[in-house]
Amino acid sequence: MMQTHRCPKCGSEDILRVPDDPRRHASGNNIYTSTLTLAQKVPVIRYVCCGCGYVEEWVEAPSQRDRLRRAFG
Ligand SMILES: [Zn+2]
């Protein structure tokens, strides 16, 4: 969905990119690599299909994926 801009479920091209909001500490789906500091937060970007409501989630930045590998790999 991030690459194709087309929903894999219903075929709609009405896709919204919903970034993490850094002002909201409790925002939903971010991954925390440390319990000590919010600076360790890895933002998860959501792609929402307006046609059917399907949601995909992506950690977009390679540097953030490296952090996840170090924390959980
Ligand atoms: Zn859809």
N, CA, C, O and the ligand as a Tripos MOL2 file, in Angstrom:
@<TRIPOS>MOLECULE
protein
  293   291    74     0     0
PROTEIN
NO_CHARGES

@<TRIPOS>ATOM
      1 N           0.8470   -1.2080    0.0000 N.3       1 MET1
      2 CA          0.0000    0.0000    0.0000 C.3       1 MET1
      3 C           0.8790    1.2530    0.0000 C.2       1 MET1
      4 O           0.5720    2.2360   -0.6750 O.2       1 MET1
      5 N           1.9970    1.2070    0.7810 N.am      2 MET2
      6 CA          2.9120    2.3410    0.7790 C.3       2 MET2
      7 C           3.5250    2.5140   -0.6110 C.2       2 MET2
      8 O           3.6820    3.6380   -1.0880 O.2       2 MET2
      9 N           3.8730    1.3930   -1.2610 N.am      3 GLN3
     10 CA          4.5230    1.4690   -2.5680 C.3       3 GLN3
     11 C           3.5190    1.6520   -3.6980 C.2       3 GLN3
     12 O           3.7760    2.3950   -4.6450 O.2       3 GLN3
     13 N           2.3750    0.9760   -3.6030 N.am      4 THR4
     14 CA          1.4620    0.9350   -4.7410 C.3       4 THR4
     15 C           0.4050    2.0290   -4.6850 C.2       4 THR4
     16 O          -0.1880    2.3710   -5.7080 O.2       4 THR4
     17 N           0.1600    2.5890   -3.4810 N.am      5 HIS5
     18 CA         -0.9310    3.5400   -3.2750 C.3       5 HIS5
     19 C          -2.2660    2.9540   -3.7290 C.2       5 HIS5
     20 O          -3.1470    3.6680   -4.2100 O.2       5 HIS5
     21 N          -2.3910    1.6470   -3.5660 N.am      6 ARG6
     22 CA         -3.6490    0.9870   -3.8860 C.3       6 ARG6
     23 C          -3.9330   -0.0220   -2.7750 C.2       6 ARG6
     24 O          -3.0340   -0.7360   -2.3300 O.2       6 ARG6
     25 N          -5.1790   -0.0760   -2.3360 N.am      7 CYS7
     26 CA         -5.5480   -0.9850   -1.2580 C.3       7 CYS7
     27 C          -5.5140   -2.4240   -1.7640 C.2       7 CYS7
     28 O          -6.1110   -2.7270   -2.7980 O.2       7 CYS7
     29 N          -4.8110   -3.3330   -1.0370 N.am      8 PRO8
     30 CA         -4.7630   -4.7350   -1.4680 C.3       8 PRO8
     31 C          -6.0640   -5.4780   -1.2140 C.2       8 PRO8
     32 O          -6.2630   -6.5790   -1.7280 O.2       8 PRO8
     33 N          -6.9450   -4.8890   -0.4290 N.am      9 LYS9
     34 CA         -8.1880   -5.5770   -0.0800 C.3       9 LYS9
     35 C          -9.3240   -5.2290   -1.0320 C.2       9 LYS9
     36 O         -10.0420   -6.1130   -1.4990 O.2       9 LYS9
     37 N          -9.4850   -3.9410   -1.3190 N.am     10 CYS10
     38 CA        -10.6390   -3.5360   -2.1190 C.3      10 CYS10
     39 C         -10.2370   -2.8510   -3.4210 C.2      10 CYS10
     40 O         -11.0990   -2.5730   -4.2550 O.2      10 CYS10
     41 N          -8.9290   -2.5680   -3.6180 N.am     11 GLY11
     42 CA         -8.4820   -1.9670   -4.8680 C.3      11 GLY11
     43 C          -8.6390   -0.4670   -4.9320 C.2      11 GLY11
     44 O          -8.3080    0.1320   -5.9560 O.2      11 GLY11
     45 N          -9.1310    0.1670   -3.8770 N.am     12 SER12
     46 CA         -9.2920    1.6120   -3.8730 C.3      12 SER12
     47 C          -7.9390    2.3100   -3.9050 C.2      12 SER12
     48 O          -6.9680    1.8170   -3.3320 O.2      12 SER12
     49 N          -7.8760    3.4490   -4.5710 N.am     13 GLU13
     50 CA         -6.6510    4.2520   -4.5690 C.3      13 GLU13
     51 C          -6.7830    5.4510   -3.6360 C.2      13 GLU13
     52 O          -5.9610    6.3670   -3.6760 O.2      13 GLU13
     53 N          -7.8050    5.4450   -2.8070 N.am     14 ASP14
     54 CA         -8.0430    6.5270   -1.8540 C.3      14 ASP14
     55 C          -7.3350    6.1770   -0.5460 C.2      14 ASP14
     56 O          -7.9610    5.7220    0.4110 O.2      14 ASP14
     57 N          -6.0070    6.3990   -0.5250 N.am     15 ILE15
     58 CA         -5.1730    5.9740    0.5960 C.3      15 ILE15
     59 C          -4.6810    7.2020    1.3550 C.2      15 ILE15
     60 O          -4.1910    8.1580    0.7540 O.2      15 ILE15
     61 N          -4.8160    7.1680    2.6790 N.am     16 LEU16
     62 CA         -4.3000    8.2460    3.5140 C.3      16 LEU16
     63 C          -3.0380    7.7780    4.2200 C.2      16 LEU16
     64 O          -2.9730    6.6520    4.7130 O.2      16 LEU16
     65 N          -2.0200    8.6620    4.2680 N.am     17 ARG17
     66 CA         -0.8320    8.4030    5.0910 C.3      17 ARG17
     67 C          -1.0060    9.1420    6.4080 C.2      17 ARG17
     68 O          -1.1450   10.3650    6.4200 O.2      17 ARG17
     69 N          -0.9990    8.4140    7.5120 N.am     18 VAL18
     70 CA         -1.2280    9.0020    8.8290 C.3      18 VAL18
     71 C           0.0460    8.8840    9.6360 C.2      18 VAL18
     72 O           0.3480    7.8080   10.1520 O.2      18 VAL18
     73 N           0.8150    9.9800    9.7600 N.am     19 PRO19
     74 CA          2.0670    9.9020   10.5050 C.3      19 PRO19
     75 C           1.8320    9.9110   12.0010 C.2      19 PRO19
     76 O           0.7700   10.3060   12.4820 O.2      19 PRO19
     77 N           2.8380    9.4710   12.7170 N.am     20 ASP20
     78 CA          2.8300    9.5930   14.1680 C.3      20 ASP20
     79 C           2.7900   11.0680   14.5460 C.2      20 ASP20
     80 O           3.4090   11.8990   13.8810 O.2      20 ASP20
     81 N           2.0750   11.3910   15.5980 N.am     21 ASP21
     82 CA          2.0310   12.7590   16.0950 C.3      21 ASP21
     83 C           2.9910   12.8820   17.2720 C.2      21 ASP21
     84 O           2.7100   12.3510   18.3460 O.2      21 ASP21
     85 N           4.1210   13.5730   17.0950 N.am     22 PRO22
     86 CA          5.1280   13.6120   18.1720 C.3      22 PRO22
     87 C           4.6570   14.3520   19.4080 C.2      22 PRO22
     88 O           5.2750   14.2420   20.4670 O.2      22 PRO22
     89 N           3.5580   15.1150   19.2890 N.am     23 ARG23
     90 CA          3.0750   15.8370   20.4740 C.3      23 ARG23
     91 C           2.2850   14.9230   21.3900 C.2      23 ARG23
     92 O           2.0610   15.2570   22.5530 O.2      23 ARG23
     93 N           1.8630   13.7830   20.8880 N.am     24 ARG24
     94 CA          1.0510   12.8700   21.6950 C.3      24 ARG24
     95 C           1.9160   11.7400   22.2080 C.2      24 ARG24
     96 O           2.3180   10.8600   21.4470 O.2      24 ARG24
     97 N           2.1970   11.7650   23.4840 N.am     25 HIS25
     98 CA          3.0590   10.7360   24.0400 C.3      25 HIS25
     99 C           2.3920    9.3810   24.0430 C.2      25 HIS25
    100 O           3.0770    8.3610   23.9720 O.2      25 HIS25
    101 N           1.1020    9.3430   24.1210 N.am     26 ALA26
    102 CA          0.4020    8.0690   24.2510 C.3      26 ALA26
    103 C          -0.1390    7.5660   22.9190 C.2      26 ALA26
    104 O          -0.9470    6.6380   22.8850 O.2      26 ALA26
    105 N           0.3040    8.1750   21.8210 N.am     27 SER27
    106 CA         -0.2870    7.7850   20.5480 C.3      27 SER27
    107 C          -0.0170    6.3220   20.2600 C.2      27 SER27
    108 O           1.0590    5.7940   20.5440 O.2      27 SER27
    109 N          -0.9810    5.7110   19.7110 N.am     28 GLY28
    110 CA         -1.2170    4.2950   19.5710 C.3      28 GLY28
    111 C          -0.0740    3.3370   19.3640 C.2      28 GLY28
    112 O           0.3050    2.6300   20.2980 O.2      28 GLY28
    113 N           0.4890    3.2870   18.1780 N.am     29 ASN29
    114 CA          1.1560    2.0600   17.7740 C.3      29 ASN29
    115 C           2.6600    2.1830   17.7180 C.2      29 ASN29
    116 O           3.3230    1.3200   17.1430 O.2      29 ASN29
    117 N           3.2110    3.2160   18.2900 N.am     30 ASN30
    118 CA          4.6540    3.3480   18.2340 C.3      30 ASN30
    119 C           5.3120    2.2610   19.0630 C.2      30 ASN30
    120 O           4.7340    1.7450   20.0190 O.2      30 ASN30
    121 N           6.5370    1.9250   18.6730 N.am     31 ILE31
    122 CA          7.2760    0.8730   19.3450 C.3      31 ILE31
    123 C           8.3500    1.5250   20.2060 C.2      31 ILE31
    124 O           9.0960    2.3870   19.7410 O.2      31 ILE31
    125 N           8.4170    1.1090   21.4540 N.am     32 TYR32
    126 CA          9.3810    1.6830   22.3720 C.3      32 TYR32
    127 C          10.5180    0.7040   22.5950 C.2      32 TYR32
    128 O          10.2980   -0.4470   22.9720 O.2      32 TYR32
    129 N          11.7470    1.1760   22.3560 N.am     33 THR33
    130 CA         12.9060    0.3170   22.5540 C.3      33 THR33
    131 C          13.4960    0.5030   23.9400 C.2      33 THR33
    132 O          14.4610   -0.1730   24.2960 O.2      33 THR33
    133 N          12.9360    1.4060   24.7230 N.am     34 SER34
    134 CA         13.3810    1.5980   26.0910 C.3      34 SER34
    135 C          12.1880    2.0700   26.8910 C.2      34 SER34
    136 O          11.3360    2.7880   26.3680 O.2      34 SER34
    137 N          12.1130    1.6790   28.1460 N.am     35 THR35
    138 CA         11.0470    2.1770   28.9930 C.3      35 THR35
    139 C          11.4460    3.4830   29.6640 C.2      35 THR35
    140 O          10.6370    4.1040   30.3530 O.2      35 THR35
    141 N          12.7020    3.9040   29.4620 N.am     36 LEU36
    142 CA         13.2140    5.0310   30.2270 C.3      36 LEU36
    143 C          12.9630    6.3770   29.5620 C.2      36 LEU36
    144 O          12.7930    7.3780   30.2580 O.2      36 LEU36
    145 N          12.9360    6.4260   28.2600 N.am     37 THR37
    146 CA         12.8740    7.7180   27.6060 C.3      37 THR37
    147 C          12.0540    7.6580   26.3380 C.2      37 THR37
    148 O          12.1190    6.6830   25.5890 O.2      37 THR37
    149 N          11.2880    8.6970   26.1030 N.am     38 LEU38
    150 CA         10.4850    8.7690   24.8920 C.3      38 LEU38
    151 C          11.3540    8.9400   23.6520 C.2      38 LEU38
    152 O          10.8940    8.7260   22.5300 O.2      38 LEU38
    153 N          12.6190    9.3300   23.8580 N.am     39 ALA39
    154 CA         13.5110    9.4840   22.7160 C.3      39 ALA39
    155 C          13.7730    8.1530   22.0410 C.2      39 ALA39
    156 O          14.2410    8.1090   20.9040 O.2      39 ALA39
    157 N          13.4710    7.0580   22.7430 N.am     40 GLN40
    158 CA         13.6770    5.7390   22.1560 C.3      40 GLN40
    159 C          12.4610    5.2590   21.3630 C.2      40 GLN40
    160 O          12.3820    4.0980   20.9610 O.2      40 GLN40
    161 N          11.5380    6.1570   21.1520 N.am     41 LYS41
    162 CA         10.3230    5.7690   20.4390 C.3      41 LYS41
    163 C          10.6040    5.6010   18.9460 C.2      41 LYS41
    164 O          11.2830    6.4290   18.3390 O.2      41 LYS41
    165 N          10.0880    4.5460   18.3720 N.am     42 VAL42
    166 CA         10.1950    4.3290   16.9390 C.3      42 VAL42
    167 C           8.8220    4.6090   16.3130 C.2      42 VAL42
    168 O           7.8580    3.8920   16.5820 O.2      42 VAL42
    169 N           8.7370    5.6490   15.4790 N.am     43 PRO43
    170 CA          7.4210    5.9890   14.9380 C.3      43 PRO43
    171 C           6.9470    4.9680   13.9200 C.2      43 PRO43
    172 O           7.7170    4.4720   13.0960 O.2      43 PRO43
    173 N           5.6590    4.6680   14.0000 N.am     44 VAL44
    174 CA          5.0220    3.7510   13.0620 C.3      44 VAL44
    175 C           4.0230    4.5430   12.2310 C.2      44 VAL44
    176 O           3.0900    5.1430   12.7660 O.2      44 VAL44
    177 N           4.2260    4.5400   10.9220 N.am     45 ILE45
    178 CA          3.3640    5.2870   10.0240 C.3      45 ILE45
    179 C           2.2260    4.3770    9.5650 C.2      45 ILE45
    180 O           2.4510    3.2250    9.1930 O.2      45 ILE45
    181 N           1.0170    4.9020    9.5940 N.am     46 ARG46
    182 CA         -0.1330    4.1140    9.1710 C.3      46 ARG46
    183 C          -0.6400    4.5700    7.8150 C.2      46 ARG46
    184 O          -0.6560    5.7620    7.5100 O.2      46 ARG46
    185 N          -1.0460    3.6220    7.0210 N.am     47 TYR47
    186 CA         -1.6960    3.9000    5.7420 C.3      47 TYR47
    187 C          -3.1130    3.3530    5.8320 C.2      47 TYR47
    188 O          -3.3190    2.1600    6.0530 O.2      47 TYR47
    189 N          -4.0880    4.2420    5.6590 N.am     48 VAL48
    190 CA         -5.4810    3.8800    5.8480 C.3      48 VAL48
    191 C          -6.2080    3.9590    4.5120 C.2      48 VAL48
    192 O          -6.1320    4.9730    3.8180 O.2      48 VAL48
    193 N          -6.9100    2.8920    4.1530 N.am     49 CYS49
    194 CA         -7.7450    2.8910    2.9590 C.3      49 CYS49
    195 C          -9.0860    3.5210    3.3020 C.2      49 CYS49
    196 O          -9.7860    3.0680    4.2070 O.2      49 CYS49
    197 N          -9.4360    4.5820    2.5610 N.am     50 CYS50
    198 CA        -10.7210    5.2260    2.8070 C.3      50 CYS50
    199 C         -11.8650    4.4500    2.1620 C.2      50 CYS50
    200 O         -13.0350    4.7230    2.4310 O.2      50 CYS50
    201 N         -11.5320    3.5040    1.3270 N.am     51 GLY51
    202 CA        -12.5710    2.7070    0.6810 C.3      51 GLY51
    203 C         -13.1640    1.6700    1.6120 C.2      51 GLY51
    204 O         -14.3840    1.5220    1.6860 O.2      51 GLY51
    205 N         -12.2960    0.9420    2.3350 N.am     52 CYS52
    206 CA        -12.8020   -0.1660    3.1500 C.3      52 CYS52
    207 C         -12.3280   -0.1060    4.6000 C.2      52 CYS52
    208 O         -12.8170   -0.8640    5.4380 O.2      52 CYS52
    209 N         -11.3760    0.7900    4.9100 N.am     53 GLY53
    210 CA        -10.9140    0.9000    6.2850 C.3      53 GLY53
    211 C          -9.7120    0.0550    6.6230 C.2      53 GLY53
    212 O          -9.2750    0.0370    7.7740 O.2      53 GLY53
    213 N          -9.1660   -0.6450    5.6490 N.am     54 TYR54
    214 CA         -7.9700   -1.4540    5.8920 C.3      54 TYR54
    215 C          -6.8070   -0.5510    6.2960 C.2      54 TYR54
    216 O          -6.6440    0.5360    5.7410 O.2      54 TYR54
    217 N          -5.9930   -1.0000    7.2680 N.am     55 VAL55
    218 CA         -4.8620   -0.2110    7.7620 C.3      55 VAL55
    219 C          -3.5900   -1.0330    7.6450 C.2      55 VAL55
    220 O          -3.5470   -2.2040    8.0230 O.2      55 VAL55
    221 N          -2.5570   -0.3940    7.1130 N.am     56 GLU56
    222 CA         -1.2260   -0.9820    7.0780 C.3      56 GLU56
    223 C          -0.3050   -0.1350    7.9270 C.2      56 GLU56
    224 O          -0.5010    1.0760    8.0280 O.2      56 GLU56
    225 N           0.6940   -0.7450    8.5380 N.am     57 GLU57
    226 CA          1.6190    0.0010    9.3880 C.3      57 GLU57
    227 C           3.0450   -0.2310    8.9060 C.2      57 GLU57
    228 O           3.4190   -1.3390    8.5220 O.2      57 GLU57
    229 N           3.8470    0.8660    8.9370 N.am     58 TRP58
    230 CA          5.2120    0.7860    8.4460 C.3      58 TRP58
    231 C           6.1420    1.5590    9.3720 C.2      58 TRP58
    232 O           5.8140    2.6550    9.8280 O.2      58 TRP58
    233 N           7.2980    0.9790    9.6430 N.am     59 VAL59
    234 CA          8.4220    1.7350   10.1880 C.3      59 VAL59
    235 C           9.2310    2.1650    8.9780 C.2      59 VAL59
    236 O           9.9380    1.3570    8.3760 O.2      59 VAL59
    237 N           9.1270    3.4450    8.6190 N.am     60 GLU60
    238 CA          9.6110    3.8650    7.3120 C.3      60 GLU60
    239 C          11.1190    4.1010    7.2760 C.2      60 GLU60
    240 O          11.7580    3.8210    6.2620 O.2      60 GLU60
    241 N          11.6920    4.6040    8.3510 N.am     61 ALA61
    242 CA         13.0970    5.0090    8.2990 C.3      61 ALA61
    243 C          14.0130    3.8160    8.5550 C.2      61 ALA61
    244 O          13.8610    3.1320    9.5670 O.2      61 ALA61
    245 N          14.9630    3.5560    7.6510 N.am     62 PRO62
    246 CA         15.9040    2.4400    7.8790 C.3      62 PRO62
    247 C          16.6510    2.5660    9.1960 C.2      62 PRO62
    248 O          16.9290    1.5540    9.8410 O.2      62 PRO62
    249 N          16.9870    3.7990    9.6170 N.am     63 SER63
    250 CA         17.7120    3.9620   10.8790 C.3      63 SER63
    251 C          16.8590    3.4900   12.0500 C.2      63 SER63
    252 O          17.3790    2.9530   13.0280 O.2      63 SER63
    253 N          15.5430    3.6930   11.9470 N.am     64 GLN64
    254 CA         14.6570    3.2280   13.0220 C.3      64 GLN64
    255 C          14.5590    1.7050   13.0260 C.2      64 GLN64
    256 O          14.4590    1.0830   14.0830 O.2      64 GLN64
    257 N          14.5880    1.1160   11.8370 N.am     65 ARG65
    258 CA         14.5590   -0.3440   11.7830 C.3      65 ARG65
    259 C          15.8410   -0.9330   12.3630 C.2      65 ARG65
    260 O          15.8160   -1.9990   12.9780 O.2      65 ARG65
    261 N          16.9660   -0.2360   12.1670 N.am     66 ASP66
    262 CA         18.2110   -0.6910   12.7910 C.3      66 ASP66
    263 C          18.0880   -0.6580   14.3050 C.2      66 ASP66
    264 O          18.5720   -1.5580   14.9910 O.2      66 ASP66
    265 N          17.4460    0.3690   14.8240 N.am     67 ARG67
    266 CA         17.2670    0.4520   16.2700 C.3      67 ARG67
    267 C          16.4070   -0.7080   16.7780 C.2      67 ARG67
    268 O          16.6780   -1.2750   17.8370 O.2      67 ARG67
    269 N          15.3730   -1.0520   16.0160 N.am     68 LEU68
    270 CA         14.5310   -2.1730   16.4210 C.3      68 LEU68
    271 C          15.3260   -3.4820   16.4210 C.2      68 LEU68
    272 O          15.1560   -4.3250   17.3020 O.2      68 LEU68
    273 N          16.1970   -3.6360   15.4180 N.am     69 ARG69
    274 CA         16.9930   -4.8610   15.3460 C.3      69 ARG69
    275 C          17.9200   -4.9600   16.5520 C.2      69 ARG69
    276 O          18.1010   -6.0380   17.1180 O.2      69 ARG69
    277 N          18.5090   -3.8190   16.9440 N.am     70 ARG70
    278 CA         19.3930   -3.8430   18.1050 C.3      70 ARG70
    279 C          18.6110   -4.1380   19.3870 C.2      70 ARG70
    280 O          19.1060   -4.8260   20.2800 O.2      70 ARG70
    281 N          17.3860   -3.6120   19.4690 N.am     71 ALA71
    282 CA         16.6270   -3.7670   20.6970 C.3      71 ALA71
    283 C          15.9980   -5.1500   20.8290 C.2      71 ALA71
    284 O          15.9070   -5.6940   21.9300 O.2      71 ALA71
    285 N          15.5630   -5.7180   19.7030 N.am     72 PHE72
    286 CA         14.7830   -6.9500   19.7690 C.3      72 PHE72
    287 C          15.3950   -8.1110   19.0120 C.2      72 PHE72
    288 O          14.9330   -9.2460   19.1350 O.2      72 PHE72
    289 N          16.4390   -7.8380   18.2240 N.am     73 GLY73
    290 CA         16.9700   -8.8640   17.3440 C.3      73 GLY73
    291 C          17.8010   -9.9190   18.0790 C.2      73 GLY73
    292 O          18.3120  -10.8480   17.4540 O.2      73 GLY73
    293 ZN         -9.6390   -0.8450    0.8380 Zn       74 ZN74
@<TRIPOS>BOND
     1     1     2 1
     2     2     3 1
     3     3     4 2
     4     3     5 am
     5     5     6 1
     6     6     7 1
     7     7     8 2
     8     7     9 am
     9     9    10 1
    10    10    11 1
    11    11    12 2
    12    11    13 am
    13    13    14 1
    14    14    15 1
    15    15    16 2
    16    15    17 am
    17    17    18 1
    18    18    19 1
    19    19    20 2
    20    19    21 am
    21    21    22 1
    22    22    23 1
    23    23    24 2
    24    23    25 am
    25    25    26 1
    26    26    27 1
    27    27    28 2
    28    27    29 am
    29    29    30 1
    30    30    31 1
    31    31    32 2
    32    31    33 am
    33    33    34 1
    34    34    35 1
    35    35    36 2
    36    35    37 am
    37    37    38 1
    38    38    39 1
    39    39    40 2
    40    39    41 am
    41    41    42 1
    42    42    43 1
    43    43    44 2
    44    43    45 am
    45    45    46 1
    46    46    47 1
    47    47    48 2
    48    47    49 am
    49    49    50 1
    50    50    51 1
    51    51    52 2
    52    51    53 am
    53    53    54 1
    54    54    55 1
    55    55    56 2
    56    55    57 am
    57    57    58 1
    58    58    59 1
    59    59    60 2
    60    59    61 am
    61    61    62 1
    62    62    63 1
    63    63    64 2
    64    63    65 am
    65    65    66 1
    66    66    67 1
    67    67    68 2
    68    67    69 am
    69    69    70 1
    70    70    71 1
    71    71    72 2
    72    71    73 am
    73    73    74 1
    74    74    75 1
    75    75    76 2
    76    75    77 am
    77    77    78 1
    78    78    79 1
    79    79    80 2
    80    79    81 am
    81    81    82 1
    82    82    83 1
    83    83    84 2
    84    83    85 am
    85    85    86 1
    86    86    87 1
    87    87    88 2
    88    87    89 am
    89    89    90 1
    90    90    91 1
    91    91    92 2
    92    91    93 am
    93    93    94 1
    94    94    95 1
    95    95    96 2
    96    95    97 am
    97    97    98 1
    98    98    99 1
    99    99   100 2
   100    99   101 am
   101   101   102 1
   102   102   103 1
   103   103   104 2
   104   103   105 am
   105   105   106 1
   106   106   107 1
   107   107   108 2
   108   107   109 am
   109   109   110 1
   110   110   111 1
   111   111   112 2
   112   111   113 am
   113   113   114 1
   114   114   115 1
   115   115   116 2
   116   115   117 am
   117   117   118 1
   118   118   119 1
   119   119   120 2
   120   119   121 am
   121   121   122 1
   122   122   123 1
   123   123   124 2
   124   123   125 am
   125   125   126 1
   126   126   127 1
   127   127   128 2
   128   127   129 am
   129   129   130 1
   130   130   131 1
   131   131   132 2
   132   131   133 am
   133   133   134 1
   134   134   135 1
   135   135   136 2
   136   135   137 am
   137   137   138 1
   138   138   139 1
   139   139   140 2
   140   139   141 am
   141   141   142 1
   142   142   143 1
   143   143   144 2
   144   143   145 am
   145   145   146 1
   146   146   147 1
   147   147   148 2
   148   147   149 am
   149   149   150 1
   150   150   151 1
   151   151   152 2
   152   151   153 am
   153   153   154 1
   154   154   155 1
   155   155   156 2
   156   155   157 am
   157   157   158 1
   158   158   159 1
   159   159   160 2
   160   159   161 am
   161   161   162 1
   162   162   163 1
   163   163   164 2
   164   163   165 am
   165   165   166 1
   166   166   167 1
   167   167   168 2
   168   167   169 am
   169   169   170 1
   170   170   171 1
   171   171   172 2
   172   171   173 am
   173   173   174 1
   174   174   175 1
   175   175   176 2
   176   175   177 am
   177   177   178 1
   178   178   179 1
   179   179   180 2
   180   179   181 am
   181   181   182 1
   182   182   183 1
   183   183   184 2
   184   183   185 am
   185   185   186 1
   186   186   187 1
   187   187   188 2
   188   187   189 am
   189   189   190 1
   190   190   191 1
   191   191   192 2
   192   191   193 am
   193   193   194 1
   194   194   195 1
   195   195   196 2
   196   195   197 am
   197   197   198 1
   198   198   199 1
   199   199   200 2
   200   199   201 am
   201   201   202 1
   202   202   203 1
   203   203   204 2
   204   203   205 am
   205   205   206 1
   206   206   207 1
   207   207   208 2
   208   207   209 am
   209   209   210 1
   210   210   211 1
   211   211   212 2
   212   211   213 am
   213   213   214 1
   214   214   215 1
   215   215   216 2
   216   215   217 am
   217   217   218 1
   218   218   219 1
   219   219   220 2
   220   219   221 am
   221   221   222 1
   222   222   223 1
   223   223   224 2
   224   223   225 am
   225   225   226 1
   226   226   227 1
   227   227   228 2
   228   227   229 am
   229   229   230 1
   230   230   231 1
   231   231   232 2
   232   231   233 am
   233   233   234 1
   234   234   235 1
   235   235   236 2
   236   235   237 am
   237   237   238 1
   238   238   239 1
   239   239   240 2
   240   239   241 am
   241   241   242 1
   242   242   243 1
   243   243   244 2
   244   243   245 am
   245   245   246 1
   246   246   247 1
   247   247   248 2
   248   247   249 am
   249   249   250 1
   250   250   251 1
   251   251   252 2
   252   251   253 am
   253   253   254 1
   254   254   255 1
   255   255   256 2
   256   255   257 am
   257   257   258 1
   258   258   259 1
   259   259   260 2
   260   259   261 am
   261   261   262 1
   262   262   263 1
   263   263   264 2
   264   263   265 am
   265   265   266 1
   266   266   267 1
   267   267   268 2
   268   267   269 am
   269   269   270 1
   270   270   271 1
   271   271   272 2
   272   271   273 am
   273   273   274 1
   274   274   275 1
   275   275   276 2
   276   275   277 am
   277   277   278 1
   278   278   279 1
   279   279   280 2
   280   279   281 am
   281   281   282 1
   282   282   283 1
   283   283   284 2
   284   283   285 am
   285   285   286 1
   286   286   287 1
   287   287   288 2
   288   287   289 am
   289   289   290 1
   290   290   291 1
   291   291   292 2
@<TRIPOS>SUBSTRUCTURE
     1 MET1         2 RESIDUE 1 A MET
     2 MET2         6 RESIDUE 1 A MET
     3 GLN3        10 RESIDUE 1 A GLN
     4 THR4        14 RESIDUE 1 A THR
     5 HIS5        18 RESIDUE 1 A HIS
     6 ARG6        22 RESIDUE 1 A ARG
     7 CYS7        26 RESIDUE 1 A CYS
     8 PRO8        30 RESIDUE 1 A PRO
     9 LYS9        34 RESIDUE 1 A LYS
    10 CYS10       38 RESIDUE 1 A CYS
    11 GLY11       42 RESIDUE 1 A GLY
    12 SER12       46 RESIDUE 1 A SER
    13 GLU13       50 RESIDUE 1 A GLU
    14 ASP14       54 RESIDUE 1 A ASP
    15 ILE15       58 RESIDUE 1 A ILE
    16 LEU16       62 RESIDUE 1 A LEU
    17 ARG17       66 RESIDUE 1 A ARG
    18 VAL18       70 RESIDUE 1 A VAL
    19 PRO19       74 RESIDUE 1 A PRO
    20 ASP20       78 RESIDUE 1 A ASP
    21 ASP21       82 RESIDUE 1 A ASP
    22 PRO22       86 RESIDUE 1 A PRO
    23 ARG23       90 RESIDUE 1 A ARG
    24 ARG24       94 RESIDUE 1 A ARG
    25 HIS25       98 RESIDUE 1 A HIS
    26 ALA26      102 RESIDUE 1 A ALA
    27 SER27      106 RESIDUE 1 A SER
    28 GLY28      110 RESIDUE 1 A GLY
    29 ASN29      114 RESIDUE 1 A ASN
    30 ASN30      118 RESIDUE 1 A ASN
    31 ILE31      122 RESIDUE 1 A ILE
    32 TYR32      126 RESIDUE 1 A TYR
    33 THR33      130 RESIDUE 1 A THR
    34 SER34      134 RESIDUE 1 A SER
    35 THR35      138 RESIDUE 1 A THR
    36 LEU36      142 RESIDUE 1 A LEU
    37 THR37      146 RESIDUE 1 A THR
    38 LEU38      150 RESIDUE 1 A LEU
    39 ALA39      154 RESIDUE 1 A ALA
    40 GLN40      158 RESIDUE 1 A GLN
    41 LYS41      162 RESIDUE 1 A LYS
    42 VAL42      166 RESIDUE 1 A VAL
    43 PRO43      170 RESIDUE 1 A PRO
    44 VAL44      174 RESIDUE 1 A VAL
    45 ILE45      178 RESIDUE 1 A ILE
    46 ARG46      182 RESIDUE 1 A ARG
    47 TYR47      186 RESIDUE 1 A TYR
    48 VAL48      190 RESIDUE 1 A VAL
    49 CYS49      194 RESIDUE 1 A CYS
    50 CYS50      198 RESIDUE 1 A CYS
    51 GLY51      202 RESIDUE 1 A GLY
    52 CYS52      206 RESIDUE 1 A CYS
    53 GLY53      210 RESIDUE 1 A GLY
    54 TYR54      214 RESIDUE 1 A TYR
    55 VAL55      218 RESIDUE 1 A VAL
    56 GLU56      222 RESIDUE 1 A GLU
    57 GLU57      226 RESIDUE 1 A GLU
    58 TRP58      230 RESIDUE 1 A TRP
    59 VAL59      234 RESIDUE 1 A VAL
    60 GLU60      238 RESIDUE 1 A GLU
    61 ALA61      242 RESIDUE 1 A ALA
    62 PRO62      246 RESIDUE 1 A PRO
    63 SER63      250 RESIDUE 1 A SER
    64 GLN64      254 RESIDUE 1 A GLN
    65 ARG65      258 RESIDUE 1 A ARG
    66 ASP66      262 RESIDUE 1 A ASP
    67 ARG67      266 RESIDUE 1 A ARG
    68 LEU68      270 RESIDUE 1 A LEU
    69 ARG69      274 RESIDUE 1 A ARG
    70 ARG70      278 RESIDUE 1 A ARG
    71 ALA71      282 RESIDUE 1 A ALA
    72 PHE72      286 RESIDUE 1 A PHE
    73 GLY73      290 RESIDUE 1 A GLY
    74 ZN74       293 GROUP 0 **** ****
